[in-house]
């Protein structure tokens, strides 16, 4: 489902799923976007558009998180925070902050890579939301970043550095260039994006918190300040809460646009497109005089066919599409390729099989932002008692439906869940036999991400358990997941095969 409503208009959000903390750049006639990926692998998603409305996922810049050992198990809210995407010296550059390690950088000659290994530019706790700037007038390079109080004890300020033009080293100890504690009413200043325009250094940065805040703009004649500030986008009388943290981009014809997120609970941070212009006083004006737009004239760009990041998958040859990410760095042999269609997942042995939140071998994609039905076919190819596989909605609380081999040798349809405070799952409905070890699984996701589970084991779809309300983690929206598990022990525990994964709008 795309954001295009008619040939001349679009409707927000243009990306109706959890593409958190977006940043955007134009190269020629092409627009590229990246977003936070936190602890999932591969990370740093790369999206492409020709019209800023219709987007497709073309790859990832980060194959595995580093150090690898730190992300061998899930760290759902850690990892890659708020990347910045830039194009300089005929290369793409992405900078991001890992709040536990520091500021990293990767670069590539083409958006599809090959991307360099992550380079740690600045080590330290709580260093987040970095953004570089190469000043084409002077040849100088700069970097600005924010702070996470949870790691550093510091927040609400932005620190600036001079940087080597090759992006490998910072040239000074850094200086606080914006201290929002000194700005009346401002708190939780973060997510800076750095630009040069009309003789000014500009920092676009949100404040006020992800659910209630606003987008600010700062300007100074010199990089190190002093900076003036202004609120340029806020909720006002719209239903777009906390509109902020994103990037400014200019089209080939000179139109200005701003992409930002809106926090929507279990759906995560969906992406909106706002018109932008420069006022007579030289300050940017976003949306409808500072209020988010719901629908608007499309950018003046060549018409494009409707498009959106893929969700459906037939898993040709056992391979899964770009939309899928593991909940940690992947292990060898979790998914095996073969000559037919279908995703063949190994039943990975684990002492944590009772809690999907602890498992690295859950293959996930983003929860759609609109009501829909999710369906997949499953066959359990394991004789191991306790081996199981299924379809999950995964967050701080989770629920899944699938198949499990019982101690009696039979395969049972099971439905389980765990509350956010629970340490292990329990039954959401009574188990029933799956005579041939197969099932069609379905989750109907309604308004408010309320999920109704059902399954067909040969006699038609039958509902299972009560309605489950999907929940996010702290920073990550809820996820759809596929998995195959077995109890701890020795030896190969078999596999499960998933076919025909479909997401159908309600």
C-alpha positions in Angstrom: 0.0 0.0 0.0 1.5 3.4 -1.0 0.9 7.0 0.0 -0.3 8.1 -3.4 -4.0 8.9 -3.5 -4.3 10.6 -6.9 -2.0 11.6 -9.7 -1.6 15.1 -8.2 -1.5 14.5 -4.4 -0.1 12.3 -1.7 -1.3 11.4 1.8 0.9 11.0 4.9 2.5 8.9 6.1 4.5 8.1 2.9 6.2 5.2 4.8 3.5 3.6 7.0 5.7 1.4 9.1 8.6 1.7 11.6 11.3 3.5 9.5 12.7 5.3 12.6 14.8 8.5 12.6 14.9 8.9 8.8 17.5 10.8 6.9 17.5 11.6 3.2 19.8 12.7 0.4 19.5 13.4 -3.3 22.0 12.3 -5.9 21.1 13.4 -9.4 17.4 12.4 -10.0 17.4 9.8 -7.2 16.5 10.1 -3.5 17.9 7.8 -0.9 16.8 7.3 2.7 18.2 5.4 5.7 16.8 4.8 9.2 17.6 3.4 12.6 17.8 -0.4 12.7 18.8 -0.8 16.4 19.9 -4.4 17.2 18.6 -6.1 14.1 20.8 -7.5 11.3 21.3 -6.6 8.5 21.2 -3.0 9.6 21.0 0.5 8.1 18.2 -0.1 5.6 18.6 1.7 2.2 15.5 3.0 0.4 15.2 4.6 -3.0 12.7 6.9 -4.6 12.3 9.1 -7.6 9.4 11.2 -6.3 9.8 11.3 -2.5 6.4 9.5 -2.2 6.9 6.0 -3.5 9.8 4.2 -1.9 11.4 0.7 -2.3 13.9 -1.0 -0.1 17.1 -1.7 -2.1 19.5 -3.0 0.5 21.4 -2.6 3.8 24.7 -0.9 4.5 25.6 -3.0 7.6 25.7 -6.7 7.2 26.5 -7.4 10.9 26.6 -5.3 14.0 30.0 -4.8 15.7 31.6 -5.9 17.9 29.9 -9.2 16.8 30.0 -10.8 20.2 28.0 -7.9 21.7 25.2 -8.6 19.3 25.1 -12.4 19.3 22.0 -12.1 21.4 19.1 -9.6 21.0 19.6 -6.0 22.2 16.4 -4.7 20.8 16.8 -1.0 21.8 20.5 -0.7 21.3 22.8 -0.8 18.3 22.2 1.6 15.4 20.6 4.9 16.4 19.6 7.8 14.2 21.9 7.6 11.2 22.8 10.4 8.8 23.1 9.8 5.1 25.3 12.0 2.9 26.9 12.1 -0.5 30.4 13.6 -0.8 33.4 13.0 -3.0 31.5 10.6 -5.2 30.7 8.4 -2.2 27.8 7.7 0.0 28.5 8.1 3.7 26.5 7.0 6.8 27.3 8.1 10.3 25.4 6.7 13.3 25.7 6.6 17.1 25.8 3.4 19.2 24.9 4.7 22.7 27.1 2.1 24.3 30.2 2.4 22.0 30.4 5.7 20.2 30.1 7.2 16.7 30.6 5.0 13.6 31.0 5.6 9.9 30.7 3.5 6.8 30.9 4.6 3.1 30.5 3.2 -0.4 30.9 4.2 -4.0 27.3 3.1 -4.8 24.2 2.9 -2.7 24.2 -0.9 -3.1 27.8 -1.1 -2.0 30.2 -2.5 -1.3 30.1 -0.7 2.0 33.3 -0.4 4.2 33.5 -2.1 7.6 32.3 0.2 10.4 35.0 2.7 11.5 34.8 4.0 15.1 35.2 7.7 14.7 34.6 8.7 18.4 34.5 6.2 21.2 32.4 6.9 24.3 29.1 6.3 26.1 26.0 8.2 25.2 27.3 9.7 21.9 24.3 9.6 19.5 22.7 11.1 16.4 25.9 12.3 14.6 25.8 14.2 11.3 28.7 15.3 9.1 29.0 18.4 6.9 31.6 19.0 4.2 31.7 22.7 3.5 32.2 23.0 -0.2 33.2 26.7 0.1 36.1 26.2 2.5 37.0 22.5 2.2 36.4 22.1 6.0 34.6 19.2 7.4 32.5 19.1 10.6 30.5 16.8 12.8 27.7 17.5 15.3 26.2 15.0 17.7 23.8 14.7 20.6 23.9 12.9 23.9 21.9 10.1 25.6 21.5 10.8 29.3 20.9 7.1 30.0 24.6 6.4 29.2 26.4 9.7 29.7 24.3 11.6 32.3 24.1 14.4 29.7 21.3 15.5 27.4 19.7 18.5 25.8 22.9 19.8 24.1 24.7 19.4 20.8 28.5 19.1 20.5 30.4 20.1 17.4 33.8 19.0 16.1 36.1 19.7 13.2 36.7 16.5 11.2 39.2 15.2 8.7 37.7 15.5 5.2 38.2 11.7 4.8 35.9 11.1 7.8 38.4 9.0 9.7 39.3 11.3 12.6 38.0 14.2 14.7 40.4 17.2 14.9 39.5 18.6 18.3 38.0 17.7 21.7 34.6 19.1 20.8 32.6 22.1 22.0 29.0 22.5 23.1 27.5 24.6 20.3 23.9 24.5 21.4 22.9 24.2 25.1 19.1 23.9 25.2 19.1 24.1 29.0 19.5 27.8 28.2 16.6 28.0 25.9 13.3 28.5 27.8 10.9 25.6 27.5 13.3 23.3 25.5 14.2 19.8 26.7 15.6 16.6 25.1 17.3 18.3 22.2 18.6 15.5 19.9 18.7 14.2 16.3 20.7 17.1 14.7 21.1 17.3 10.9 23.7 19.8 9.7 23.5 21.9 6.5 25.0 25.0 4.8 22.5 27.4 3.2 22.5 31.1 2.2 25.7 31.8 4.1 24.5 30.2 7.3 25.3 27.0 9.2 21.9 25.3 9.8 21.1 22.6 12.3 17.7 21.0 12.1 17.1 19.2 15.4 14.0 18.0 17.3 13.3 18.5 21.0 10.5 17.9 23.5 10.4 14.1 23.3 9.4 11.7 20.5 5.7 11.6 21.3 5.1 15.3 22.3 7.9 17.3 20.8 8.6 19.6 17.9 11.1 20.3 15.1 13.6 23.1 15.7 15.9 24.9 13.4 19.2 26.7 14.5 21.4 29.0 12.5 24.8 30.7 12.9 27.3 32.4 10.7 30.0 30.2 12.2 29.9 26.5 12.9 30.7 26.8 16.6 28.0 29.4 17.1 26.3 31.3 18.6 23.1 29.9 17.2 19.6 31.4 17.0 16.7 29.0 17.3 13.1 28.7 16.1 10.4 26.0 16.3 9.5 25.2 12.6 7.1 22.3 12.9 4.8 21.2 15.7 1.5 19.4 16.2 -0.8 22.4 16.6 -4.4 21.3 16.0 -3.5 18.2 13.9 -3.4 14.6 15.0 0.3 14.2 14.1 1.9 14.0 17.6 5.6 14.8 18.1 6.4 15.7 14.4 10.2 15.8 14.3 13.6 14.2 13.6 14.2 14.0 9.9 16.0 15.5 7.0 15.7 18.3 4.4 16.2 17.6 0.7 16.0 19.8 -2.4 14.7 18.5 -5.8 16.5 19.2 -9.1 14.0 22.0 -9.8 14.7 23.7 -6.5 11.7 22.6 -4.4 12.4 21.9 -0.7 10.9 19.0 1.3 11.3 17.6 4.8 10.9 14.0 5.8 10.3 13.2 9.5 8.8 10.6 11.8 5.7 10.4 13.9 5.7 8.0 16.9 2.7 5.7 16.7 3.0 3.2 19.6 3.2 -0.4 18.4 3.6 0.7 14.8 6.8 2.5 15.6 7.9 5.7 13.9 6.2 6.2 10.6 7.5 8.7 8.0 5.8 11.9 6.8 6.7 14.2 3.9 6.3 18.0 4.5 6.5 20.8 2.0 9.2 23.3 2.9 10.0 26.8 1.8 12.3 29.6 3.0 10.4 32.6 4.4 11.2 36.2 3.7 13.1 36.4 7.0 15.4 33.6 5.8 14.0 30.9 8.1 12.5 27.6 6.9 8.7 27.1 7.0 7.6 23.5 7.2 4.2 22.0 6.5 1.2 24.3 6.5 2.9 27.3 8.2 4.5 25.0 10.8 1.7 22.4 11.1 2.0 18.9 9.6 0.0 18.3 6.4 -2.2 15.3 6.0 -2.4 15.5 2.2 -0.6 17.8 -0.2 0.4 18.4 -3.8 3.0 15.9 -4.9 6.6 17.1 -5.5 7.1 18.5 -9.0 8.9 15.4 -10.2 8.3 12.9 -13.0 5.3 10.6 -12.2 6.3 7.2 -10.8 4.4 4.0 -10.5 3.0 3.3 -7.0 5.6 1.5 -4.8 6.3 0.6 -1.2 8.8 -1.6 0.6 8.0 -5.3 0.0 6.2 -7.4 2.5 5.2 -10.6 0.7 7.7 -13.4 0.1 7.7 -16.8 -1.6 11.2 -17.4 -0.4 12.6 -18.7 -3.8 15.4 -21.2 -3.3 15.1 -20.8 0.4 16.2 -17.2 0.3 14.3 -14.4 2.1 13.8 -10.9 0.8 15.4 -7.6 1.9 12.5 -6.8 4.2 13.6 -9.5 6.7 16.0 -8.9 9.6 17.3 -11.2 12.3 16.9 -10.0 15.9 20.7 -10.2 16.3 23.7 -11.1 14.3 22.8 -14.3 12.3 24.4 -17.7 13.0 25.5 -20.3 10.5 22.9 -22.6 9.1 19.8 -20.9 10.5 18.2 -20.7 7.0 19.2 -23.2 4.3 19.0 -22.8 0.6 17.4 -25.5 -1.6 16.0 -26.0 -5.0 12.4 -25.1 -4.4 10.4 -22.3 -2.8 9.9 -21.9 0.9 11.9 -20.7 3.8 13.6 -23.6 5.6 14.5 -22.6 9.1 16.6 -24.9 11.3 15.1 -25.7 14.7 17.8 -24.0 16.7 18.3 -25.5 20.1 18.1 -23.0 23.0 17.6 -22.9 26.7 15.5 -19.7 26.1 12.9 -21.4 23.8 10.2 -20.2 26.3 10.8 -16.5 25.5 11.1 -15.2 21.9 12.4 -11.9 23.1 15.7 -13.5 24.1 16.3 -15.4 20.8 18.6 -14.2 18.0 17.1 -16.5 15.4 13.7 -14.8 14.9 13.4 -13.5 11.4 11.4 -10.3 11.5 9.9 -7.5 9.4 8.1 -4.3 10.4 4.5 -4.4 11.5 2.3 -2.7 8.8 0.8 0.6 9.9 -2.7 -0.1 8.5 -5.2 -2.9 9.3 -4.3 -6.0 7.4 -4.2 -9.8 7.5 -0.9 -11.7 7.7 -0.8 -15.3 6.5 1.8 -18.0 6.0 1.9 -21.7 5.5 4.0 -23.9 7.8 5.2 -27.5 7.8 7.1 -28.8 10.8 9.9 -31.2 9.7 11.2 -32.3 13.1 10.7 -35.4 15.2 12.3 -33.8 18.2 9.9 -33.6 21.2 9.4 -29.9 22.0 10.5 -28.6 18.6 8.3 -25.8 17.4 7.9 -23.1 14.7 5.4 -20.3 14.2 4.3 -16.8 13.3 4.7 -14.2 15.9 3.9 -10.6 16.8 7.0 -9.6 18.8 7.5 -6.7 21.1 7.8 -6.0 24.8 4.9 -8.5 25.0 4.6 -11.2 22.3 2.2 -13.8 21.0 2.7 -16.5 18.5 0.8 -19.3 16.8 2.4 -22.4 15.2 3.2 -26.1 15.5 5.0 -28.1 18.1 6.0 -31.8 18.3 4.6 -33.3 21.4 6.1 -36.0 23.7 3.6 -38.4 22.2 5.1 -37.9 18.8 2.1 -36.0 17.4 2.2 -32.5 16.0 0.0 -29.9 17.8 -1.2 -26.5 16.9 -0.3 -24.2 19.8 -0.9 -20.5 20.6 1.2 -18.8 23.3 1.9 -15.4 24.6 3.8 -13.5 27.3 3.0 -10.1 28.9 5.7 -7.4 29.0 6.5 -8.3 32.7 6.4 -12.1 32.2 9.6 -14.0 32.1 8.2 -16.9 30.0 5.3 -17.7 27.7 2.1 -19.5 28.5 -0.8 -20.9 26.5 -3.2 -18.4 24.9 -5.5 -21.3 23.9 -5.8 -25.0 24.2 -3.6 -27.1 21.8 -5.2 -29.2 19.1 -3.9 -31.8 16.8 -2.4 -30.9 13.4 -2.8 -34.3 11.7 -0.3 -34.0 8.8 2.2 -31.6 10.5 1.0 -28.6 8.5 -1.0 -25.5 9.2 -2.0 -22.2 7.6 -1.5 -19.4 10.1 -3.2 -16.1 10.1 -3.1 -12.9 12.2 -5.7 -10.2 11.5 -4.3 -6.9 12.7 -7.0 -4.3 13.3 -7.1 -0.7 14.6 -4.7 0.0 17.4 -2.6 -3.1 16.4 -5.1 -5.4 18.0 -4.3 -8.9 16.7 -6.7 -11.9 16.2 -5.0 -15.2 15.7 -6.4 -18.1 13.7 -5.2 -21.3 12.0 -6.3 -23.9 9.5 -5.1 -27.5 10.1 -7.2 -29.0 7.4 -10.7 -28.1 8.4 -10.8 -24.3 7.7 -9.6 -21.4 9.7 -10.6 -21.4 13.3 -10.0 -18.5 15.7 -7.5 -19.0 18.6 -7.3 -17.3 21.9 -8.3 -13.7 22.9 -7.3 -10.6 21.1 -3.7 -9.6 21.6 -2.7 -6.0 21.6 0.7 -5.6 20.0 3.2 -3.5 22.1 6.5 -1.9 21.1 9.8 -2.0 22.8 11.1 1.4 24.2 12.3 2.7 20.8 11.3 -0.1 18.4 7.8 -0.8 17.0 6.3 -4.3 17.2 7.6 -6.8 14.6 6.2 -9.7 12.7 8.4 -12.8 13.1 9.0 -16.3 11.9 11.0 -18.8 14.0 11.9 -22.4 14.5 13.2 -23.7 17.8 14.0 -26.8 19.8 14.9 -27.4 23.5 18.5 -27.4 24.6 20.4 -30.6 23.9 22.7 -32.2 21.4 22.3 -33.1 17.7 20.4 -31.8 14.8 16.7 -31.1 15.7 15.2 -30.9 12.3 13.7 -27.9 10.5 10.5 -26.0 9.6 9.4 -24.8 6.2 7.4 -21.6 5.7 5.7 -20.8 2.3 3.6 -18.1 0.8 4.0 -15.3 3.3 1.4 -12.6 2.5 0.3 -9.3 3.9 -3.2 -8.3 2.6 -4.7 -4.9 3.4 -8.0 -5.2 5.3 
